Amino acid sequence: MVNNSYSMYICGVGGQGIIKTSIIIGESAMNQGLNVTMSEIHGMSQREGSVSTELRIGDYESSILPNQSADMLLSFEPIEVVRGLHKANKNTKIVFNTTPIVPSSGDKPYPNLNNLISTLEEDYDNVLPIDGNKLAIEAGNILSLNMVLLGAVVADDNFPLSKDSVIEAMKNNLKPKFHELNVNAIESGYNWIKG
């Protein structure tokens, strides 16, 4: 951690497990003796609305990330990464799931994913698109998507929390019958980033 601090902006749509993921990261930080603050913004989650959390590890007085200050931008959905770019700077690690959730209402076509990735790579140095849905299905259940993405985050060399600590926090927050699935999902995302 640079200056004993690390900031994350986590976003997606309702029902993807964004808040639960943030809680697991926060608990893991506390288990490692680190201070953590978190804020939540709930959208229209029942209508596939935007949901985001801002999470800061270290000695912060506020849970709100100033614009362009995130060390990590984690998005569970491609368009949501665009909505979160105001929190990113050129060096921000941008990890995002490449599977779109196309709104059931709306008359505009969904943007081309390859064009989106190319544009991001032109403007940011650390863009890491990941087919989280595919890896979650391979791990055993699409509902483990959030743990796949969490594993991808943990694999980043600058991320301040250990994989073991994150897995322990996951086990404290999810039912035992899902532990094996979610460990597999975390390992899948972790290994995908590590190559």
Protein Blocks (a to p, Z undefined) as FASTA:
>chain_A
ZZhiacddddddehilmmmmmmmmmmmmmmnopacddddddddfknopacdddddedjdf
bfbdcehkafbdcdfbfklmmmmmmmpcfklccdddfbdcddfbdjbdcddfklmmmmmm
mmpcbdcdddfklmmmmnopaklmmmmmmmmmmmpmklcbdfklmmmmmmmmpcfklmmm
mmmmmmmmmmmmnZZ
